[in-house]
Amino acid sequence: MIMNLPTRPNQILGPLIVCIVSITAFFFEPLSSEYFALERSWLSSGHYYQILTGHFLHTNTTHLLFNLFGVVLLWLLHGDDYRAASYLAKFSLICLSLSLLLYFFSPDIEWYVGLSGAIHGVFAWGCIQDIENKMKTGWLLLLGLLIKVLSEQTYGAGTLMQELIEANVAVDSHMFGSILGIIVGICSVFLHRNKVSRTPASKI
């Protein structure tokens, strides 16, 4: 899959925007995190924008580079299925839904930044798309993702990554992101199938 690089502008634009926004926000640290990080008080304080903006912030350069690499890697794997508007809509939906799940089901997380949860969601969505396209690698990638998430839920993320990014790894965000990505992927498949079935057959 990596050999056939997605090169059309519409395939590149979505991930490029995510990377540019993240890099720009990092240049304004620590001011960015002070106002735009996802805090547990976002609802009571009326800072609703944090449920989206928090995902584009990072604790340090290593954290940023890891996540940018993830965005680019997923583009290499699944970029043939990317369309800028669709990618950004799905990415934003995963971010917003993930923030809500963290708020309601992970009360121990008081402060959150980073793309990793959303990246897990985009990865899961890509796996579902691969499966729909009859690619056996889709099942293997999805299985690998599920094993990773289950391992993190059971044993944690380890200390090395925490030391590198200078923060605790929010493993719940990886789990919720993966679940959301699977849901988004399945919904996308059914919507596409429904659209195809409603398209009139061409007359010869």
C-alpha positions as CSV (number, residue, x, y, z in Angstrom):
1,M,0.0,0.0,0.0
2,I,2.8,2.4,0.8
3,M,4.2,2.1,-2.7
4,N,1.2,3.6,-4.3
5,L,1.4,7.0,-2.6
6,P,-1.8,9.1,-2.6
7,T,-0.8,12.2,-4.4
8,R,-4.0,14.1,-5.4
9,P,-4.3,17.4,-3.6
10,N,-7.7,16.3,-2.2
11,Q,-6.0,13.3,-0.5
12,I,-3.3,15.4,1.0
13,L,-5.1,18.5,2.2
14,G,-6.9,17.0,5.2
15,P,-3.9,15.6,7.0
16,L,-1.9,18.7,6.0
17,I,-4.3,21.0,7.7
18,V,-4.2,18.9,10.8
19,C,-0.4,19.0,10.9
20,I,-0.3,22.8,10.1
21,V,-2.8,23.6,12.9
22,S,-0.8,21.5,15.4
23,I,2.5,23.0,14.5
24,T,1.1,26.5,14.6
25,A,-0.4,25.9,18.0
26,F,2.9,24.6,19.3
27,F,4.7,27.8,18.3
28,F,2.4,29.7,20.7
29,E,3.1,27.5,23.7
30,P,2.6,27.8,26.7
31,L,-0.1,30.3,25.8
32,S,-1.9,27.8,23.6
33,S,-2.3,25.2,26.4
34,E,-3.3,27.9,29.0
35,Y,-6.4,28.7,27.0
36,F,-7.1,25.9,24.6
37,A,-6.1,22.6,26.4
38,L,-9.0,20.3,27.2
39,E,-9.8,20.8,30.9
40,R,-12.4,19.0,32.9
41,S,-13.9,22.4,33.7
42,W,-14.7,23.1,30.0
43,L,-18.5,22.6,30.6
44,S,-18.9,24.6,33.8
45,S,-16.6,27.4,32.6
46,G,-18.3,27.7,29.2
47,H,-15.0,26.9,27.3
48,Y,-16.8,24.6,24.8
49,Y,-14.2,25.1,22.1
50,Q,-11.7,23.1,24.2
51,I,-13.4,19.9,23.2
52,L,-11.9,20.4,19.8
53,T,-8.8,22.6,20.3
54,G,-7.3,20.4,23.0
55,H,-6.5,17.7,20.5
56,F,-4.2,19.9,18.5
57,L,-1.9,20.9,21.5
58,H,1.1,19.0,22.7
59,T,3.2,18.8,25.8
60,N,6.6,19.0,24.1
61,T,8.4,18.6,20.8
62,T,8.7,14.8,21.1
63,H,4.9,14.6,21.7
64,L,4.2,16.7,18.6
65,L,6.6,14.8,16.4
66,F,5.2,11.4,17.4
67,N,1.7,12.6,16.6
68,L,2.7,14.2,13.3
69,F,4.4,11.0,12.3
70,G,1.2,9.2,13.1
71,V,-0.9,11.4,10.9
72,V,1.6,11.0,8.0
73,L,1.8,7.3,8.5
74,L,-1.9,6.9,8.3
75,W,-2.0,9.0,5.2
76,L,0.5,6.6,3.6
77,L,-1.6,3.6,4.6
78,H,-5.1,4.8,3.8
79,G,-4.7,8.1,2.0
80,D,-6.2,6.7,-1.2
81,D,-9.6,6.8,0.6
82,Y,-9.1,10.4,1.9
83,R,-11.2,13.3,0.7
84,A,-10.4,16.6,2.3
85,A,-13.9,17.6,3.5
86,S,-14.8,14.0,4.5
87,Y,-11.5,13.5,6.3
88,L,-11.7,16.8,8.3
89,A,-15.4,16.1,9.1
90,K,-14.7,12.6,10.4
91,F,-11.5,13.8,12.2
92,S,-13.5,16.6,14.0
93,L,-16.3,14.3,14.8
94,I,-13.9,11.8,16.4
95,C,-12.3,14.6,18.4
96,L,-15.6,16.1,19.7
97,S,-17.0,12.7,20.6
98,L,-13.8,11.6,22.3
99,S,-13.8,14.7,24.5
100,L,-17.3,13.9,25.6
101,L,-16.4,10.3,26.4
102,L,-13.4,11.4,28.4
103,Y,-15.6,13.9,30.3
104,F,-18.3,11.3,31.2
105,F,-16.3,8.1,31.6
106,S,-12.7,9.1,32.6
107,P,-13.2,11.4,35.6
108,D,-9.5,11.0,36.6
109,I,-8.4,12.9,33.5
110,E,-8.4,16.6,34.5
111,W,-6.3,17.9,31.6
112,Y,-5.8,16.5,28.1
113,V,-3.9,17.4,25.0
114,G,-2.7,15.5,21.9
115,L,-3.8,13.9,18.6
116,S,-3.2,10.3,19.7
117,G,-6.8,9.5,20.6
118,A,-8.0,10.9,17.3
119,I,-5.2,9.2,15.4
120,H,-6.4,5.8,16.8
121,G,-9.8,6.7,15.6
122,V,-8.6,7.6,12.1
123,F,-6.6,4.3,12.1
124,A,-9.6,2.3,13.0
125,W,-11.7,4.0,10.3
126,G,-9.0,3.2,7.8
127,C,-9.0,-0.4,8.8
128,I,-12.8,-0.6,8.3
129,Q,-12.4,1.0,4.9
130,D,-9.7,-1.6,4.0
131,I,-12.0,-4.4,5.0
132,E,-14.7,-2.9,2.8
133,N,-12.3,-2.8,-0.1
134,K,-11.6,-6.5,0.4
135,M,-8.0,-6.0,1.7
136,K,-6.9,-8.7,4.1
137,T,-4.5,-6.3,5.7
138,G,-7.5,-4.4,7.1
139,W,-8.3,-7.3,9.4
140,L,-4.7,-7.7,10.5
141,L,-4.3,-3.9,11.2
142,L,-7.6,-3.9,13.1
143,L,-6.5,-6.9,15.2
144,G,-3.2,-5.2,16.0
145,L,-5.0,-2.1,17.1
146,L,-7.4,-4.0,19.3
147,I,-4.5,-5.9,20.9
148,K,-2.6,-2.7,21.6
149,V,-5.7,-1.0,23.2
150,L,-6.4,-4.1,25.3
151,S,-2.8,-4.3,26.4
152,E,-2.8,-0.6,27.4
153,Q,-6.1,-1.0,29.4
154,T,-4.6,-4.0,31.2
155,Y,-1.0,-3.1,31.7
156,G,-0.8,0.7,31.0
157,A,1.3,2.4,28.4
158,G,4.6,2.0,30.2
159,T,7.0,4.6,31.6
160,L,9.1,5.3,28.5
161,M,6.5,7.2,26.6
162,Q,5.5,9.1,29.7
163,E,9.1,10.2,30.1
164,L,9.4,11.2,26.4
165,I,6.2,13.3,26.4
166,E,6.6,14.5,30.0
167,A,3.0,13.6,30.8
168,N,0.8,10.6,31.6
169,V,-0.4,8.7,28.6
170,A,-4.2,8.9,28.4
171,V,-4.8,5.3,27.4
172,D,-8.6,5.8,27.7
173,S,-8.4,8.2,24.8
174,H,-6.8,5.5,22.7
175,M,-9.6,3.1,23.6
176,F,-12.4,5.6,23.0
177,G,-10.8,6.9,19.8
178,S,-10.6,3.3,18.4
179,I,-14.2,2.6,19.2
180,L,-15.3,5.9,17.6
181,G,-13.2,5.1,14.5
182,I,-14.8,1.7,14.1
183,I,-18.3,3.3,14.4
184,V,-17.4,6.1,12.0
185,G,-16.0,3.5,9.6
186,I,-19.0,1.3,9.7
187,C,-21.4,4.2,9.3
188,S,-19.4,5.5,6.3
189,V,-19.6,2.0,4.7
190,F,-23.3,1.8,5.1
191,L,-23.9,5.3,3.9
192,H,-21.7,4.7,0.8
193,R,-23.5,1.4,0.0
194,N,-26.9,3.1,0.4
195,K,-25.8,5.9,-1.9
196,V,-24.6,3.4,-4.5
197,S,-27.8,1.4,-4.4
198,R,-29.8,4.6,-5.0
199,T,-27.8,5.6,-8.0
200,P,-29.7,4.8,-11.2
201,A,-28.0,2.4,-13.6
202,S,-26.5,4.0,-16.6
203,K,-28.4,3.5,-19.9
204,I,-26.5,2.3,-22.9
